[in-house]
């Protein structure tokens, strides 16, 4: 069974978009995508709201540390 989380980041003056761009340019997104159990980790930019970013994060809870609760 997989878990998918849809997260909306909202900011001011382009802060949410800069955050997503930094996650990509720093290699953090690449590293997350390589983690065992990761199925999807993608950012999207809604056309109607330039101050919001959507993150879709999907993984297998048995192996993806994003979804494991200790």
C-alpha positions as CSV (number, residue, x, y, z in Angstrom):
1,X,0.0,0.0,0.0
2,X,1.3,3.4,-0.9
3,X,0.6,6.8,0.8
4,X,0.3,10.0,-1.2
5,X,0.4,13.4,0.4
6,X,-0.6,16.6,-1.5
7,X,0.9,19.7,0.2
8,X,0.3,23.3,-0.7
9,X,3.1,25.7,0.2
10,X,1.9,29.3,0.2
11,X,4.1,32.4,0.6
12,X,4.5,36.0,-0.3
13,X,6.5,37.6,-3.1
14,X,7.4,34.3,-4.7
15,X,8.8,32.7,-1.6
16,X,7.0,29.3,-2.1
17,X,8.3,29.1,-5.7
18,X,11.8,30.0,-4.6
19,X,11.7,27.3,-1.9
20,X,10.7,24.6,-4.5
21,X,13.4,25.8,-6.9
22,X,16.0,25.6,-4.2
23,X,14.9,22.1,-3.3
24,X,15.5,21.1,-6.9
25,X,18.7,23.1,-7.5
26,X,20.3,21.9,-4.2
27,X,19.8,18.2,-5.2
28,X,17.5,17.6,-2.3
29,X,14.6,16.5,-4.6
30,X,17.0,14.2,-6.5
31,X,18.1,12.6,-3.2
32,X,14.5,12.2,-2.0
33,X,13.5,10.5,-5.3
34,X,16.4,8.0,-4.8
35,X,15.2,6.9,-1.4
36,X,13.9,3.3,-1.1
37,X,10.1,3.2,-1.3
38,X,9.8,6.7,-2.9
39,X,7.3,6.6,-5.8
40,X,6.8,10.3,-6.5
41,X,8.1,13.6,-5.4
42,X,7.1,16.5,-7.7
43,X,6.3,20.2,-7.4
44,X,3.6,21.9,-9.5
45,X,2.7,25.6,-9.8
46,X,-1.0,26.4,-10.0
47,X,-1.7,28.8,-12.9
48,X,-4.3,30.8,-10.9
49,X,-2.1,31.4,-7.8
50,X,1.5,32.4,-8.3
51,X,2.1,32.4,-4.6
52,X,1.3,28.7,-4.1
53,X,3.3,25.5,-4.9
54,X,1.8,22.0,-4.8
55,X,4.0,19.1,-3.7
56,X,2.9,15.6,-4.5
57,X,4.8,13.1,-2.3
58,X,4.1,9.4,-2.7
59,X,5.8,6.4,-1.1
60,X,5.6,3.0,0.4
61,X,5.2,3.4,4.2
62,X,7.1,0.2,4.9
63,X,10.3,1.6,3.4
64,X,10.1,5.4,2.7
65,X,11.2,7.2,5.8
66,X,8.9,10.2,5.0
67,X,5.9,8.0,6.0
68,X,7.4,5.9,8.8
69,X,6.3,6.9,12.3
70,X,8.6,6.0,15.2
